[in-house]
Amino acid sequence: PVSLYKPLEVKQFVTSYGQGSKEQVQEMVRALLELDEAPQPTDAADALAVALCHCLKRQARLAGVSP
């Protein structure tokens, strides 16, 4: 199966704010993954944010909670 996520949806899951900047996404990905430094370039942080969004949505779905 393929999952599609809108940028706004990913930002809401990762930063709790749909209008977050790329820098905010980078920082939240760093914090959530407990990294020493924010992922570089911003595209790498975006890819990790999509993966986190997918994992969080899947976990919520398996728990029977609406994300």
N, CA, C and O atoms as a Maestro MAE file, in Angstrom:
{
 s_m_m2io_version
 :::
 2.0.0
}

f_m_ct {
 s_m_title
 :::
 protein
 m_atom[268] {
  # First column is atom index #
  i_m_mmod_type
  r_m_x_coord
  r_m_y_coord
  r_m_z_coord
  i_m_residue_number
  s_m_chain_name
  s_m_pdb_residue_name
  s_m_pdb_atom_name
  i_m_atomic_number
  :::
  1 25 0.826 -1.201 0.000 1 A "PRO " " N  " 7
  2 3 0.000 0.000 0.000 1 A "PRO " " CA " 6
  3 2 0.868 1.262 0.000 1 A "PRO " " C  " 6
  4 15 1.986 1.273 0.514 1 A "PRO " " O  " 8
  5 25 0.333 2.285 -0.573 2 A "VAL " " N  " 7
  6 3 1.004 3.576 -0.640 2 A "VAL " " CA " 6
  7 2 0.210 4.573 0.190 2 A "VAL " " C  " 6
  8 15 -1.018 4.618 0.119 2 A "VAL " " O  " 8
  9 25 0.917 5.364 0.971 3 A "SER " " N  " 7
  10 3 0.269 6.404 1.776 3 A "SER " " CA " 6
  11 2 0.700 7.763 1.258 3 A "SER " " C  " 6
  12 15 1.869 7.973 0.935 3 A "SER " " O  " 8
  13 25 -0.235 8.672 1.181 4 A "LEU " " N  " 7
  14 3 0.045 10.032 0.733 4 A "LEU " " CA " 6
  15 2 -0.294 11.001 1.851 4 A "LEU " " C  " 6
  16 15 -1.330 10.869 2.504 4 A "LEU " " O  " 8
  17 25 0.576 11.969 2.070 5 A "TYR " " N  " 7
  18 3 0.354 12.969 3.106 5 A "TYR " " CA " 6
  19 2 0.593 14.354 2.525 5 A "TYR " " C  " 6
  20 15 1.572 14.580 1.814 5 A "TYR " " O  " 8
  21 25 -0.298 15.266 2.829 6 A "LYS " " N  " 7
  22 3 -0.136 16.655 2.406 6 A "LYS " " CA " 6
  23 2 0.898 17.317 3.319 6 A "LYS " " C  " 6
  24 15 1.012 16.950 4.488 6 A "LYS " " O  " 8
  25 25 1.657 18.294 2.795 7 A "PRO " " N  " 7
  26 3 2.646 18.983 3.625 7 A "PRO " " CA " 6
  27 2 2.048 19.540 4.922 7 A "PRO " " C  " 6
  28 15 2.667 19.452 5.982 7 A "PRO " " O  " 8
  29 25 0.856 20.107 4.835 8 A "LEU " " N  " 7
  30 3 0.195 20.659 6.015 8 A "LEU " " CA " 6
  31 2 -0.039 19.573 7.066 8 A "LEU " " C  " 6
  32 15 0.151 19.804 8.260 8 A "LEU " " O  " 8
  33 25 -0.449 18.401 6.616 9 A "GLU " " N  " 7
  34 3 -0.715 17.276 7.513 9 A "GLU " " CA " 6
  35 2 0.566 16.827 8.225 9 A "GLU " " C  " 6
  36 15 0.552 16.562 9.427 9 A "GLU " " O  " 8
  37 25 1.659 16.745 7.484 10 A "VAL " " N  " 7
  38 3 2.938 16.334 8.067 10 A "VAL " " CA " 6
  39 2 3.389 17.366 9.100 10 A "VAL " " C  " 6
  40 15 3.808 17.006 10.201 10 A "VAL " " O  " 8
  41 25 3.303 18.645 8.743 11 A "LYS " " N  " 7
  42 3 3.713 19.699 9.674 11 A "LYS " " CA " 6
  43 2 2.877 19.677 10.944 11 A "LYS " " C  " 6
  44 15 3.405 19.890 12.035 11 A "LYS " " O  " 8
  45 25 1.567 19.419 10.814 12 A "GLN " " N  " 7
  46 3 0.704 19.366 11.991 12 A "GLN " " CA " 6
  47 2 1.107 18.220 12.902 12 A "GLN " " C  " 6
  48 15 1.116 18.379 14.123 12 A "GLN " " O  " 8
  49 25 1.436 17.084 12.343 13 A "PHE " " N  " 7
  50 3 1.829 15.942 13.158 13 A "PHE " " CA " 6
  51 2 3.178 16.160 13.827 13 A "PHE " " C  " 6
  52 15 3.363 15.789 14.986 13 A "PHE " " O  " 8
  53 25 4.105 16.749 13.118 14 A "VAL " " N  " 7
  54 3 5.463 16.878 13.649 14 A "VAL " " CA " 6
  55 2 5.631 18.106 14.536 14 A "VAL " " C  " 6
  56 15 6.284 18.032 15.577 14 A "VAL " " O  " 8
  57 25 5.053 19.226 14.138 15 A "THR " " N  " 7
  58 3 5.263 20.463 14.898 15 A "THR " " CA " 6
  59 2 4.042 20.896 15.694 15 A "THR " " C  " 6
  60 15 4.117 21.848 16.471 15 A "THR " " O  " 8
  61 25 2.926 20.215 15.512 16 A "SER " " N  " 7
  62 3 1.640 20.584 16.134 16 A "SER " " CA " 6
  63 2 1.114 21.908 15.592 16 A "SER " " C  " 6
  64 15 0.210 22.510 16.173 16 A "SER " " O  " 8
  65 25 1.684 22.359 14.477 17 A "TYR " " N  " 7
  66 3 1.271 23.610 13.848 17 A "TYR " " CA " 6
  67 2 1.444 23.445 12.345 17 A "TYR " " C  " 6
  68 15 2.559 23.236 11.866 17 A "TYR " " O  " 8
  69 25 0.362 23.535 11.607 18 A "GLY " " N  " 7
  70 3 0.397 23.280 10.176 18 A "GLY " " CA " 6
  71 2 1.156 24.288 9.349 18 A "GLY " " C  " 6
  72 15 1.500 24.010 8.200 18 A "GLY " " O  " 8
  73 25 1.424 25.454 9.905 19 A "GLN " " N  " 7
  74 3 2.127 26.490 9.151 19 A "GLN " " CA " 6
  75 2 3.589 26.614 9.585 19 A "GLN " " C  " 6
  76 15 4.223 27.643 9.351 19 A "GLN " " O  " 8
  77 25 4.119 25.571 10.214 20 A "GLY " " N  " 7
  78 3 5.498 25.604 10.695 20 A "GLY " " CA " 6
  79 2 6.493 25.781 9.555 20 A "GLY " " C  " 6
  80 15 6.246 25.364 8.423 20 A "GLY " " O  " 8
  81 25 7.604 26.400 9.872 21 A "SER " " N  " 7
  82 3 8.658 26.622 8.875 21 A "SER " " CA " 6
  83 2 9.497 25.353 8.709 21 A "SER " " C  " 6
  84 15 9.406 24.423 9.510 21 A "SER " " O  " 8
  85 25 10.311 25.336 7.659 22 A "LYS " " N  " 7
  86 3 11.216 24.201 7.444 22 A "LYS " " CA " 6
  87 2 12.170 24.054 8.622 22 A "LYS " " C  " 6
  88 15 12.526 22.939 9.004 22 A "LYS " " O  " 8
  89 25 12.583 25.176 9.194 23 A "GLU " " N  " 7
  90 3 13.488 25.138 10.336 23 A "GLU " " CA " 6
  91 2 12.801 24.525 11.558 23 A "GLU " " C  " 6
  92 15 13.428 23.791 12.323 23 A "GLU " " O  " 8
  93 25 11.515 24.826 11.740 24 A "GLN " " N  " 7
  94 3 10.771 24.235 12.852 24 A "GLN " " CA " 6
  95 2 10.624 22.729 12.655 24 A "GLN " " C  " 6
  96 15 10.732 21.960 13.610 24 A "GLN " " O  " 8
  97 25 10.379 22.315 11.423 25 A "VAL " " N  " 7
  98 3 10.285 20.888 11.128 25 A "VAL " " CA " 6
  99 2 11.625 20.226 11.430 25 A "VAL " " C  " 6
  100 15 11.669 19.172 12.063 25 A "VAL " " O  " 8
  101 25 12.716 20.839 10.981 26 A "GLN " " N  " 7
  102 3 14.051 20.297 11.251 26 A "GLN " " CA " 6
  103 2 14.273 20.124 12.749 26 A "GLN " " C  " 6
  104 15 14.737 19.074 13.194 26 A "GLN " " O  " 8
  105 25 13.947 21.140 13.516 27 A "GLU " " N  " 7
  106 3 14.190 21.100 14.957 27 A "GLU " " CA " 6
  107 2 13.322 20.045 15.637 27 A "GLU " " C  " 6
  108 15 13.798 19.343 16.529 27 A "GLU " " O  " 8
  109 25 12.069 19.920 15.237 28 A "MET " " N  " 7
  110 3 11.198 18.921 15.853 28 A "MET " " CA " 6
  111 2 11.623 17.505 15.477 28 A "MET " " C  " 6
  112 15 11.534 16.597 16.303 28 A "MET " " O  " 8
  113 25 12.076 17.305 14.259 29 A "VAL " " N  " 7
  114 3 12.592 15.996 13.858 29 A "VAL " " CA " 6
  115 2 13.820 15.675 14.699 29 A "VAL " " C  " 6
  116 15 13.970 14.548 15.172 29 A "VAL " " O  " 8
  117 25 14.695 16.649 14.887 30 A "ARG " " N  " 7
  118 3 15.882 16.447 15.723 30 A "ARG " " CA " 6
  119 2 15.477 16.032 17.130 30 A "ARG " " C  " 6
  120 15 16.031 15.086 17.690 30 A "ARG " " O  " 8
  121 25 14.502 16.749 17.702 31 A "ALA " " N  " 7
  122 3 14.064 16.470 19.072 31 A "ALA " " CA " 6
  123 2 13.370 15.109 19.175 31 A "ALA " " C  " 6
  124 15 13.653 14.334 20.089 31 A "ALA " " O  " 8
  125 25 12.470 14.822 18.245 32 A "LEU " " N  " 7
  126 3 11.724 13.559 18.299 32 A "LEU " " CA " 6
  127 2 12.627 12.342 18.129 32 A "LEU " " C  " 6
  128 15 12.397 11.300 18.743 32 A "LEU " " O  " 8
  129 25 13.643 12.476 17.303 33 A "LEU " " N  " 7
  130 3 14.560 11.361 17.063 33 A "LEU " " CA " 6
  131 2 15.785 11.411 17.972 33 A "LEU " " C  " 6
  132 15 16.680 10.572 17.873 33 A "LEU " " O  " 8
  133 25 15.812 12.406 18.858 34 A "GLU " " N  " 7
  134 3 16.914 12.579 19.819 34 A "GLU " " CA " 6
  135 2 18.274 12.617 19.122 34 A "GLU " " C  " 6
  136 15 19.221 11.946 19.531 34 A "GLU " " O  " 8
  137 25 18.343 13.420 18.059 35 A "LEU " " N  " 7
  138 3 19.583 13.593 17.308 35 A "LEU " " CA " 6
  139 2 20.400 14.727 17.907 35 A "LEU " " C  " 6
  140 15 19.840 15.647 18.502 35 A "LEU " " O  " 8
  141 25 21.710 14.671 17.756 36 A "ASP " " N  " 7
  142 3 22.570 15.747 18.247 36 A "ASP " " CA " 6
  143 2 22.401 17.018 17.425 36 A "ASP " " C  " 6
  144 15 22.470 18.126 17.957 36 A "ASP " " O  " 8
  145 25 22.179 16.850 16.130 37 A "GLU " " N  " 7
  146 3 22.012 17.995 15.234 37 A "GLU " " CA " 6
  147 2 20.793 17.779 14.345 37 A "GLU " " C  " 6
  148 15 20.377 16.646 14.101 37 A "GLU " " O  " 8
  149 25 20.232 18.877 13.868 38 A "ALA " " N  " 7
  150 3 19.083 18.795 12.962 38 A "ALA " " CA " 6
  151 2 19.531 18.180 11.640 38 A "ALA " " C  " 6
  152 15 20.636 18.455 11.173 38 A "ALA " " O  " 8
  153 25 18.687 17.355 11.036 39 A "PRO " " N  " 7
  154 3 19.039 16.746 9.748 39 A "PRO " " CA " 6
  155 2 19.278 17.812 8.677 39 A "PRO " " C  " 6
  156 15 18.530 18.784 8.577 39 A "PRO " " O  " 8
  157 25 20.314 17.619 7.893 40 A "GLN " " N  " 7
  158 3 20.659 18.513 6.796 40 A "GLN " " CA " 6
  159 2 20.724 17.701 5.522 40 A "GLN " " C  " 6
  160 15 21.187 16.562 5.574 40 A "GLN " " O  " 8
  161 25 20.299 18.200 4.403 41 A "PRO " " N  " 7
  162 3 19.603 19.461 4.172 41 A "PRO " " CA " 6
  163 2 18.150 19.367 4.642 41 A "PRO " " C  " 6
  164 15 17.725 18.343 5.176 41 A "PRO " " O  " 8
  165 25 17.405 20.437 4.437 42 A "THR " " N  " 7
  166 3 16.016 20.459 4.894 42 A "THR " " CA " 6
  167 2 15.189 19.357 4.233 42 A "THR " " C  " 6
  168 15 14.219 18.878 4.820 42 A "THR " " O  " 8
  169 25 15.560 18.954 3.025 43 A "ASP " " N  " 7
  170 3 14.833 17.865 2.357 43 A "ASP " " CA " 6
  171 2 14.938 16.562 3.146 43 A "ASP " " C  " 6
  172 15 13.991 15.776 3.181 43 A "ASP " " O  " 8
  173 25 16.089 16.334 3.779 44 A "ALA " " N  " 7
  174 3 16.257 15.135 4.605 44 A "ALA " " CA " 6
  175 2 15.339 15.199 5.816 44 A "ALA " " C  " 6
  176 15 14.733 14.197 6.195 44 A "ALA " " O  " 8
  177 25 15.234 16.374 6.422 45 A "ALA " " N  " 7
  178 3 14.327 16.555 7.555 45 A "ALA " " CA " 6
  179 2 12.884 16.351 7.114 45 A "ALA " " C  " 6
  180 15 12.088 15.764 7.847 45 A "ALA " " O  " 8
  181 25 12.543 16.828 5.930 46 A "ASP " " N  " 7
  182 3 11.187 16.641 5.400 46 A "ASP " " CA " 6
  183 2 10.879 15.153 5.225 46 A "ASP " " C  " 6
  184 15 9.790 14.698 5.576 46 A "ASP " " O  " 8
  185 25 11.829 14.403 4.687 47 A "ALA " " N  " 7
  186 3 11.622 12.966 4.478 47 A "ALA " " CA " 6
  187 2 11.430 12.251 5.811 47 A "ALA " " C  " 6
  188 15 10.563 11.386 5.936 47 A "ALA " " O  " 8
  189 25 12.231 12.608 6.797 48 A "LEU " " N  " 7
  190 3 12.082 12.008 8.127 48 A "LEU " " CA " 6
  191 2 10.758 12.410 8.760 48 A "LEU " " C  " 6
  192 15 10.140 11.611 9.463 48 A "LEU " " O  " 8
  193 25 10.319 13.637 8.520 49 A "ALA " " N  " 7
  194 3 9.035 14.100 9.056 49 A "ALA " " CA " 6
  195 2 7.881 13.298 8.459 49 A "ALA " " C  " 6
  196 15 6.933 12.959 9.167 49 A "ALA " " O  " 8
  197 25 7.953 12.992 7.172 50 A "VAL " " N  " 7
  198 3 6.916 12.177 6.532 50 A "VAL " " CA " 6
  199 2 6.915 10.780 7.151 50 A "VAL " " C  " 6
  200 15 5.852 10.223 7.424 50 A "VAL " " O  " 8
  201 25 8.092 10.218 7.371 51 A "ALA " " N  " 7
  202 3 8.184 8.888 7.985 51 A "ALA " " CA " 6
  203 2 7.606 8.903 9.397 51 A "ALA " " C  " 6
  204 15 6.889 7.979 9.781 51 A "ALA " " O  " 8
  205 25 7.910 9.939 10.168 52 A "LEU " " N  " 7
  206 3 7.355 10.062 11.520 52 A "LEU " " CA " 6
  207 2 5.843 10.191 11.476 52 A "LEU " " C  " 6
  208 15 5.142 9.558 12.265 52 A "LEU " " O  " 8
  209 25 5.343 10.994 10.572 53 A "CYS " " N  " 7
  210 3 3.900 11.172 10.409 53 A "CYS " " CA " 6
  211 2 3.245 9.827 10.114 53 A "CYS " " C  " 6
  212 15 2.226 9.483 10.713 53 A "CYS " " O  " 8
  213 25 3.823 9.082 9.206 54 A "HIS " " N  " 7
  214 3 3.262 7.781 8.847 54 A "HIS " " CA " 6
  215 2 3.259 6.845 10.059 54 A "HIS " " C  " 6
  216 15 2.261 6.174 10.324 54 A "HIS " " O  " 8
  217 25 4.354 6.803 10.782 55 A "CYS " " N  " 7
  218 3 4.440 5.927 11.957 55 A "CYS " " CA " 6
  219 2 3.423 6.318 13.019 55 A "CYS " " C  " 6
  220 15 2.766 5.454 13.599 55 A "CYS " " O  " 8
  221 25 3.291 7.605 13.276 56 A "LEU " " N  " 7
  222 3 2.348 8.068 14.294 56 A "LEU " " CA " 6
  223 2 0.906 7.779 13.885 56 A "LEU " " C  " 6
  224 15 0.091 7.375 14.714 56 A "LEU " " O  " 8
  225 25 0.596 7.987 12.613 57 A "LYS " " N  " 7
  226 3 -0.766 7.704 12.134 57 A "LYS " " CA " 6
  227 2 -1.055 6.209 12.196 57 A "LYS " " C  " 6
  228 15 -2.144 5.802 12.600 57 A "LYS " " O  " 8
  229 25 -0.098 5.406 11.804 58 A "ARG " " N  " 7
  230 3 -0.287 3.951 11.831 58 A "ARG " " CA " 6
  231 2 -0.450 3.464 13.267 58 A "ARG " " C  " 6
  232 15 -1.319 2.640 13.552 58 A "ARG " " O  " 8
  233 25 0.379 3.968 14.163 59 A "GLN " " N  " 7
  234 3 0.293 3.583 15.571 59 A "GLN " " CA " 6
  235 2 -1.080 3.946 16.137 59 A "GLN " " C  " 6
  236 15 -1.687 3.149 16.853 59 A "GLN " " O  " 8
  237 25 -1.563 5.129 15.822 60 A "ALA " " N  " 7
  238 3 -2.876 5.567 16.303 60 A "ALA " " CA " 6
  239 2 -3.975 4.683 15.721 60 A "ALA " " C  " 6
  240 15 -4.910 4.303 16.425 60 A "ALA " " O  " 8
  241 25 -3.862 4.361 14.441 61 A "ARG " " N  " 7
  242 3 -4.864 3.519 13.790 61 A "ARG " " CA " 6
  243 2 -4.897 2.134 14.431 61 A "ARG " " C  " 6
  244 15 -5.976 1.588 14.664 61 A "ARG " " O  " 8
  245 25 -3.727 1.559 14.719 62 A "LEU " " N  " 7
  246 3 -3.657 0.237 15.340 62 A "LEU " " CA " 6
  247 2 -4.210 0.257 16.759 62 A "LEU " " C  " 6
  248 15 -4.751 -0.741 17.235 62 A "LEU " " O  " 8
  249 25 -4.073 1.393 17.431 63 A "ALA " " N  " 7
  250 3 -4.587 1.532 18.795 63 A "ALA " " CA " 6
  251 2 -6.076 1.864 18.803 63 A "ALA " " C  " 6
  252 15 -6.702 1.917 19.861 63 A "ALA " " O  " 8
  253 25 -6.636 2.087 17.617 64 A "GLY " " N  " 7
  254 3 -8.054 2.411 17.521 64 A "GLY " " CA " 6
  255 2 -8.377 3.846 17.853 64 A "GLY " " C  " 6
  256 15 -9.510 4.171 18.208 64 A "GLY " " O  " 8
  257 25 -7.379 4.709 17.737 65 A "VAL " " N  " 7
  258 3 -7.552 6.131 18.023 65 A "VAL " " CA " 6
  259 2 -7.509 6.895 16.712 65 A "VAL " " C  " 6
  260 15 -6.691 6.595 15.842 65 A "VAL " " O  " 8
  261 25 -8.381 7.876 16.565 66 A "SER " " N  " 7
  262 3 -8.364 8.707 15.369 66 A "SER " " CA " 6
  263 2 -7.294 9.773 15.534 66 A "SER " " C  " 6
  264 15 -7.381 10.590 16.451 66 A "SER " " O  " 8
  265 25 -6.269 9.788 14.654 67 A "PRO " " N  " 7
  266 3 -5.182 10.782 14.789 67 A "PRO " " CA " 6
  267 2 -5.633 12.188 14.482 67 A "PRO " " C  " 6
  268 15 -4.834 13.121 14.554 67 A "PRO " " O  " 8
  :::
 }
 m_bond[267] {
  # First column is bond index #
  i_m_from
  i_m_to
  i_m_order
  :::
  1 1 2 1
  2 2 3 1
  3 3 4 2
  4 3 5 1
  5 5 6 1
  6 6 7 1
  7 7 8 2
  8 7 9 1
  9 9 10 1
  10 10 11 1
  11 11 12 2
  12 11 13 1
  13 13 14 1
  14 14 15 1
  15 15 16 2
  16 15 17 1
  17 17 18 1
  18 18 19 1
  19 19 20 2
  20 19 21 1
  21 21 22 1
  22 22 23 1
  23 23 24 2
  24 23 25 1
  25 25 26 1
  26 26 27 1
  27 27 28 2
  28 27 29 1
  29 29 30 1
  30 30 31 1
  31 31 32 2
  32 31 33 1
  33 33 34 1
  34 34 35 1
  35 35 36 2
  36 35 37 1
  37 37 38 1
  38 38 39 1
  39 39 40 2
  40 39 41 1
  41 41 42 1
  42 42 43 1
  43 43 44 2
  44 43 45 1
  45 45 46 1
  46 46 47 1
  47 47 48 2
  48 47 49 1
  49 49 50 1
  50 50 51 1
  51 51 52 2
  52 51 53 1
  53 53 54 1
  54 54 55 1
  55 55 56 2
  56 55 57 1
  57 57 58 1
  58 58 59 1
  59 59 60 2
  60 59 61 1
  61 61 62 1
  62 62 63 1
  63 63 64 2
  64 63 65 1
  65 65 66 1
  66 66 67 1
  67 67 68 2
  68 67 69 1
  69 69 70 1
  70 70 71 1
  71 71 72 2
  72 71 73 1
  73 73 74 1
  74 74 75 1
  75 75 76 2
  76 75 77 1
  77 77 78 1
  78 78 79 1
  79 79 80 2
  80 79 81 1
  81 81 82 1
  82 82 83 1
  83 83 84 2
  84 83 85 1
  85 85 86 1
  86 86 87 1
  87 87 88 2
  88 87 89 1
  89 89 90 1
  90 90 91 1
  91 91 92 2
  92 91 93 1
  93 93 94 1
  94 94 95 1
  95 95 96 2
  96 95 97 1
  97 97 98 1
  98 98 99 1
  99 99 100 2
  100 99 101 1
  101 101 102 1
  102 102 103 1
  103 103 104 2
  104 103 105 1
  105 105 106 1
  106 106 107 1
  107 107 108 2
  108 107 109 1
  109 109 110 1
  110 110 111 1
  111 111 112 2
  112 111 113 1
  113 113 114 1
  114 114 115 1
  115 115 116 2
  116 115 117 1
  117 117 118 1
  118 118 119 1
  119 119 120 2
  120 119 121 1
  121 121 122 1
  122 122 123 1
  123 123 124 2
  124 123 125 1
  125 125 126 1
  126 126 127 1
  127 127 128 2
  128 127 129 1
  129 129 130 1
  130 130 131 1
  131 131 132 2
  132 131 133 1
  133 133 134 1
  134 134 135 1
  135 135 136 2
  136 135 137 1
  137 137 138 1
  138 138 139 1
  139 139 140 2
  140 139 141 1
  141 141 142 1
  142 142 143 1
  143 143 144 2
  144 143 145 1
  145 145 146 1
  146 146 147 1
  147 147 148 2
  148 147 149 1
  149 149 150 1
  150 150 151 1
  151 151 152 2
  152 151 153 1
  153 153 154 1
  154 154 155 1
  155 155 156 2
  156 155 157 1
  157 157 158 1
  158 158 159 1
  159 159 160 2
  160 159 161 1
  161 161 162 1
  162 162 163 1
  163 163 164 2
  164 163 165 1
  165 165 166 1
  166 166 167 1
  167 167 168 2
  168 167 169 1
  169 169 170 1
  170 170 171 1
  171 171 172 2
  172 171 173 1
  173 173 174 1
  174 174 175 1
  175 175 176 2
  176 175 177 1
  177 177 178 1
  178 178 179 1
  179 179 180 2
  180 179 181 1
  181 181 182 1
  182 182 183 1
  183 183 184 2
  184 183 185 1
  185 185 186 1
  186 186 187 1
  187 187 188 2
  188 187 189 1
  189 189 190 1
  190 190 191 1
  191 191 192 2
  192 191 193 1
  193 193 194 1
  194 194 195 1
  195 195 196 2
  196 195 197 1
  197 197 198 1
  198 198 199 1
  199 199 200 2
  200 199 201 1
  201 201 202 1
  202 202 203 1
  203 203 204 2
  204 203 205 1
  205 205 206 1
  206 206 207 1
  207 207 208 2
  208 207 209 1
  209 209 210 1
  210 210 211 1
  211 211 212 2
  212 211 213 1
  213 213 214 1
  214 214 215 1
  215 215 216 2
  216 215 217 1
  217 217 218 1
  218 218 219 1
  219 219 220 2
  220 219 221 1
  221 221 222 1
  222 222 223 1
  223 223 224 2
  224 223 225 1
  225 225 226 1
  226 226 227 1
  227 227 228 2
  228 227 229 1
  229 229 230 1
  230 230 231 1
  231 231 232 2
  232 231 233 1
  233 233 234 1
  234 234 235 1
  235 235 236 2
  236 235 237 1
  237 237 238 1
  238 238 239 1
  239 239 240 2
  240 239 241 1
  241 241 242 1
  242 242 243 1
  243 243 244 2
  244 243 245 1
  245 245 246 1
  246 246 247 1
  247 247 248 2
  248 247 249 1
  249 249 250 1
  250 250 251 1
  251 251 252 2
  252 251 253 1
  253 253 254 1
  254 254 255 1
  255 255 256 2
  256 255 257 1
  257 257 258 1
  258 258 259 1
  259 259 260 2
  260 259 261 1
  261 261 262 1
  262 262 263 1
  263 263 264 2
  264 263 265 1
  265 265 266 1
  266 266 267 1
  267 267 268 2
  :::
 }
}
